[in-house]
Amino acid sequence: MLRRHSLAAPDDVDDIITTGCPCPLHRAASPTLSTHTMAMRLAVARPLGAVARSSGCSRAAVRTFASTMLRAKEVAAESKETPNMRYAPRNPTGPLKAAIVNPADKYKEKGEALHKYGQYLMSCLPKYVQQFSVWKDELTIYIPPAGVIPTFTFLKYHTAAEYTQISDITAVDYPTKDQRFEVVYNMLSIRHNSRIRVKTYADEATPVPSLCDLYDGANWYEREVYDLFGVFFVGHPDLRRIMTDYGFDGHPLRKDFPMTGYTEIRYDEEKKRIVVEPLEMTQAFRNFRGGSSAWEQVGPGDDLKPENFKLPTPKPEPPKEGEQKK
């Protein structure tokens, strides 16, 4: 026998308006309801939800079960009420928040403190610290090769320094100087949060004492400087090349080292291995001294300056043939 179910009861309409959800699935439905009954209630609840929406219910109380047209109308109404921010008044720009600081005055306070610290180091090590310089917030001291061990021992263990970490060791090649290599040490004090740069000098025949006994991290740094510049470190436990290949000739970062090198490495298909061959070039190697030019000079050349350099006065153009006949 077919049972009849009421499509919409007054209680259902009250529940839709008060709870804001027209779907019976969101209410505490009886578990004995059949699928047909739940579908019929859902079909009736959708138009009732639209009625509840049009009756002035708040957006939070009515869920978006309405049709697309109703939602499009709401979006259009809201877009008309929303002001266009393109025409909104703008606040005038106020004064700058941070004052303009001269770059020279930026490190003035710290530079004065570094000058005092440099003078303190010279007073503590007058025999070894030859001079010091301050640039911005960087302090550099200059020492001879004989003062490497005493100076770094002081910088590591003295309570006013405690530079316990060596960040880098590098070198610079100045071919025109008597001591052509400038060895540079960059140190860090974790305790005082400060850095210092130490510079010394050397050449091909003047070695530099090794810091491997004081700093374990100096081992590979000194090997790199030896490999690329040819600076010898006395007392190094294993001074050998670290970056270039076995049997490499020369030191690549020297200014007199050719950019092409002396040999070339390639893979030989016939021998099935890598072979090292002399470099073949159309132009022979030339040894350039400091200040010389790689280009061949033509003529003695004129030392022209703005005071004595003047363009020659142009000559008048000769008249054309037609003008001469007239």
PLY file of the C-alpha trace (Angstrom):
ply
format ascii 1.0
element vertex 326
property float x
property float y
property float z
element edge 325
property int vertex1
property int vertex2
end_header
0.00 0.00 0.00
1.43 3.34 -1.08
2.00 5.76 1.77
1.53 9.46 1.25
4.04 11.93 2.63
3.37 15.58 3.13
5.55 17.72 0.90
6.01 20.51 3.36
4.86 20.79 6.90
4.69 24.03 8.88
7.45 22.72 11.09
9.70 22.35 8.07
9.21 25.97 7.04
9.95 27.15 10.57
13.09 25.04 10.64
14.22 26.49 7.32
13.81 30.08 8.45
15.18 29.66 11.96
18.08 27.34 11.24
18.98 28.81 7.86
19.41 25.41 6.21
16.57 24.23 3.95
18.12 20.80 3.49
16.64 18.12 5.78
19.94 16.25 5.66
21.48 18.88 7.96
18.81 18.46 10.58
18.39 15.62 13.02
16.28 13.52 10.68
14.67 10.31 11.82
16.59 7.24 10.75
13.29 5.65 9.56
12.89 8.18 6.72
13.12 6.62 3.32
15.22 7.90 0.44
12.11 9.03 -1.42
10.97 11.10 1.54
14.34 12.80 1.92
14.46 13.63 -1.81
10.98 15.13 -1.73
11.82 17.30 1.26
14.99 18.50 -0.44
13.06 19.44 -3.60
10.62 21.51 -1.57
13.27 23.09 0.64
15.15 24.79 -2.23
12.41 27.25 -3.23
11.62 27.80 0.43
15.28 28.72 0.93
14.98 31.28 -1.86
11.90 32.72 -0.17
13.74 32.94 3.12
16.64 34.69 1.39
14.35 37.26 -0.25
12.51 37.89 3.01
15.47 39.75 4.48
17.44 37.05 6.26
21.09 37.72 6.92
23.78 36.22 4.71
25.10 34.11 7.57
21.67 32.59 8.23
20.93 31.56 4.63
23.26 29.19 2.85
24.08 29.40 -0.82
21.53 26.88 -2.12
19.97 29.53 -4.35
20.21 29.48 -8.09
22.92 31.15 -10.13
20.69 34.07 -11.06
20.04 34.99 -7.43
23.74 34.93 -6.63
24.52 37.03 -9.73
22.00 39.65 -8.57
23.60 39.81 -5.13
27.08 40.22 -6.61
25.86 42.99 -8.91
24.19 44.79 -6.01
27.31 44.56 -3.86
29.53 45.81 -6.69
27.40 48.95 -7.02
27.66 49.69 -3.32
31.44 49.11 -3.19
33.34 52.38 -3.82
35.97 52.52 -6.53
39.33 52.76 -4.79
40.86 54.32 -7.88
39.09 57.59 -7.09
39.58 57.38 -3.33
41.50 60.31 -1.79
45.14 59.64 -1.05
47.02 60.75 2.00
49.77 63.28 1.29
53.33 62.00 1.50
54.87 62.95 4.79
58.50 63.65 5.58
61.12 60.92 5.28
61.23 58.61 8.26
65.00 58.10 8.16
67.34 61.03 7.89
69.87 61.12 5.07
73.24 59.96 6.37
76.55 60.79 4.77
78.39 57.54 3.91
81.55 59.03 5.39
79.80 59.49 8.74
78.21 56.04 8.72
81.33 54.29 10.01
82.74 57.25 11.93
81.99 55.94 15.41
83.14 52.41 14.65
86.19 53.67 12.77
87.34 55.65 15.80
87.04 52.54 17.96
89.07 50.54 15.43
91.77 53.22 15.40
92.07 52.94 19.17
92.24 49.15 18.94
94.92 49.34 16.24
97.00 51.63 18.45
96.51 49.18 21.31
97.84 46.31 19.16
100.87 48.37 18.16
101.58 49.13 21.81
101.32 45.43 22.72
103.42 44.21 19.78
105.73 47.11 18.86
108.36 44.73 17.51
106.07 43.06 14.97
103.16 45.35 14.06
104.63 47.80 11.57
101.48 49.79 10.80
97.72 49.51 10.63
94.93 50.96 8.52
91.17 51.38 8.91
88.76 51.50 5.99
85.07 51.78 6.91
84.65 49.04 9.53
87.70 46.95 8.57
90.97 46.93 10.52
94.17 45.74 8.82
97.57 45.32 10.47
100.87 44.79 8.64
103.57 42.50 10.02
106.85 41.00 8.70
107.15 37.24 8.04
109.19 36.85 11.24
106.25 38.16 13.29
103.63 35.75 12.01
103.84 33.25 14.88
104.10 35.80 17.75
101.34 38.01 16.34
98.86 35.22 15.74
99.63 33.68 19.11
98.72 37.01 20.70
95.58 37.38 18.57
94.37 33.90 19.47
95.05 33.69 23.21
94.89 37.28 24.48
91.61 38.13 26.20
91.34 41.44 24.33
91.50 39.65 20.95
90.53 35.95 20.99
90.56 35.57 17.21
90.14 31.82 17.40
88.85 31.22 13.88
90.78 31.68 10.65
88.32 32.46 7.87
90.61 32.62 4.87
94.21 32.86 3.66
94.90 34.32 0.25
97.58 36.28 -1.56
98.01 39.10 -4.07
100.76 39.29 -6.68
102.49 42.64 -7.27
105.25 41.93 -9.83
106.79 45.42 -9.57
107.47 45.17 -5.81
110.58 43.69 -4.25
108.43 41.38 -2.15
105.93 40.57 -4.86
103.49 38.47 -2.81
101.21 39.93 -0.17
99.82 37.16 2.03
96.46 38.06 3.58
94.91 36.42 6.67
91.24 37.04 7.57
90.48 36.30 11.22
87.22 36.14 13.21
86.62 36.54 16.94
83.39 34.82 17.92
83.64 36.06 21.50
83.88 39.75 20.55
82.03 39.48 17.20
84.79 41.26 15.30
87.07 40.65 12.36
90.65 41.63 11.61
92.85 41.35 8.55
96.58 40.62 8.86
98.97 41.14 5.94
102.57 40.08 5.45
104.88 39.88 2.45
107.02 37.26 0.72
108.61 36.34 -2.60
109.81 33.20 -4.36
112.84 32.88 -2.05
111.30 34.20 1.20
109.02 31.66 2.91
106.31 32.38 5.48
105.89 30.43 8.75
102.96 28.04 8.76
100.00 28.48 11.13
98.99 24.81 11.17
100.20 24.41 14.77
97.95 27.30 15.90
94.97 26.85 13.57
94.00 23.49 12.12
91.94 25.22 9.44
95.04 26.86 7.95
96.23 23.58 6.42
94.26 23.62 3.19
94.35 27.43 2.91
98.15 27.40 2.88
98.20 24.57 0.36
95.93 26.62 -1.90
98.17 29.69 -1.68
101.20 27.53 -2.44
99.46 25.92 -5.40
98.14 29.10 -7.02
100.89 31.60 -6.09
103.96 29.55 -5.20
104.38 30.91 -1.65
106.24 28.46 0.60
105.08 27.92 4.19
107.75 26.68 6.57
106.56 24.02 9.00
103.57 22.86 6.99
102.99 19.12 7.54
101.90 18.37 3.95
102.68 21.22 1.57
101.57 19.99 -1.87
99.19 21.07 -4.59
95.50 20.97 -3.83
93.66 22.44 -6.84
95.75 21.87 -9.97
96.48 18.49 -11.54
99.47 16.25 -10.85
102.57 17.41 -12.70
101.17 20.92 -13.30
103.83 23.42 -14.30
103.70 26.91 -12.79
101.30 28.77 -10.53
98.13 30.01 -12.26
97.36 33.17 -10.25
100.71 34.82 -10.80
100.62 37.86 -13.05
103.35 36.46 -15.30
101.49 33.18 -15.87
99.98 33.05 -19.40
96.22 32.85 -19.58
96.41 29.90 -21.98
98.82 27.94 -19.83
101.74 25.89 -21.12
100.00 22.60 -21.91
96.61 21.41 -23.06
94.70 18.34 -21.89
92.44 16.38 -24.21
90.98 12.90 -24.61
92.66 10.82 -27.32
90.27 8.49 -29.15
93.08 6.26 -30.43
94.84 5.84 -27.08
91.54 5.84 -25.17
92.93 8.02 -22.41
93.63 11.63 -21.48
96.84 13.01 -22.92
98.80 16.15 -22.01
100.41 17.91 -24.96
102.39 21.11 -25.41
100.25 24.07 -26.32
100.50 25.04 -29.98
99.87 28.69 -30.82
100.47 30.84 -33.87
102.20 33.48 -31.72
105.14 32.69 -29.46
105.11 33.49 -25.75
106.35 36.94 -24.82
107.46 38.00 -21.37
105.75 41.28 -20.50
107.25 43.36 -17.76
105.32 45.62 -15.45
103.87 48.58 -17.31
104.57 47.18 -20.77
101.88 46.69 -23.39
100.93 43.52 -25.21
100.53 45.52 -28.44
103.44 46.44 -30.67
104.20 50.15 -30.58
104.30 51.99 -33.92
106.35 55.20 -33.86
107.60 57.16 -30.85
104.15 58.42 -29.92
103.12 61.89 -28.83
102.34 62.89 -25.27
99.19 64.85 -26.01
97.45 66.70 -23.20
94.42 68.99 -23.19
96.72 72.02 -23.03
98.77 71.24 -26.14
96.33 69.12 -28.12
94.58 71.10 -30.86
92.84 69.91 -33.96
94.35 71.19 -37.24
92.47 73.97 -39.00
90.54 72.51 -41.94
91.55 73.72 -45.41
88.96 75.42 -47.64
87.29 73.18 -50.16
88.33 73.73 -53.80
85.59 75.14 -56.06
83.73 72.76 -58.29
84.12 72.69 -62.10
80.79 74.39 -62.77
81.61 77.26 -60.45
85.02 77.86 -62.12
83.43 78.31 -65.59
81.01 80.91 -64.30
0 1
1 2
2 3
3 4
4 5
5 6
6 7
7 8
8 9
9 10
10 11
11 12
12 13
13 14
14 15
15 16
16 17
17 18
18 19
19 20
20 21
21 22
22 23
23 24
24 25
25 26
26 27
27 28
28 29
29 30
30 31
31 32
32 33
33 34
34 35
35 36
36 37
37 38
38 39
39 40
40 41
41 42
42 43
43 44
44 45
45 46
46 47
47 48
48 49
49 50
50 51
51 52
52 53
53 54
54 55
55 56
56 57
57 58
58 59
59 60
60 61
61 62
62 63
63 64
64 65
65 66
66 67
67 68
68 69
69 70
70 71
71 72
72 73
73 74
74 75
75 76
76 77
77 78
78 79
79 80
80 81
81 82
82 83
83 84
84 85
85 86
86 87
87 88
88 89
89 90
90 91
91 92
92 93
93 94
94 95
95 96
96 97
97 98
98 99
99 100
100 101
101 102
102 103
103 104
104 105
105 106
106 107
107 108
108 109
109 110
110 111
111 112
112 113
113 114
114 115
115 116
116 117
117 118
118 119
119 120
120 121
121 122
122 123
123 124
124 125
125 126
126 127
127 128
128 129
129 130
130 131
131 132
132 133
133 134
134 135
135 136
136 137
137 138
138 139
139 140
140 141
141 142
142 143
143 144
144 145
145 146
146 147
147 148
148 149
149 150
150 151
151 152
152 153
153 154
154 155
155 156
156 157
157 158
158 159
159 160
160 161
161 162
162 163
163 164
164 165
165 166
166 167
167 168
168 169
169 170
170 171
171 172
172 173
173 174
174 175
175 176
176 177
177 178
178 179
179 180
180 181
181 182
182 183
183 184
184 185
185 186
186 187
187 188
188 189
189 190
190 191
191 192
192 193
193 194
194 195
195 196
196 197
197 198
198 199
199 200
200 201
201 202
202 203
203 204
204 205
205 206
206 207
207 208
208 209
209 210
210 211
211 212
212 213
213 214
214 215
215 216
216 217
217 218
218 219
219 220
220 221
221 222
222 223
223 224
224 225
225 226
226 227
227 228
228 229
229 230
230 231
231 232
232 233
233 234
234 235
235 236
236 237
237 238
238 239
239 240
240 241
241 242
242 243
243 244
244 245
245 246
246 247
247 248
248 249
249 250
250 251
251 252
252 253
253 254
254 255
255 256
256 257
257 258
258 259
259 260
260 261
261 262
262 263
263 264
264 265
265 266
266 267
267 268
268 269
269 270
270 271
271 272
272 273
273 274
274 275
275 276
276 277
277 278
278 279
279 280
280 281
281 282
282 283
283 284
284 285
285 286
286 287
287 288
288 289
289 290
290 291
291 292
292 293
293 294
294 295
295 296
296 297
297 298
298 299
299 300
300 301
301 302
302 303
303 304
304 305
305 306
306 307
307 308
308 309
309 310
310 311
311 312
312 313
313 314
314 315
315 316
316 317
317 318
318 319
319 320
320 321
321 322
322 323
323 324
324 325
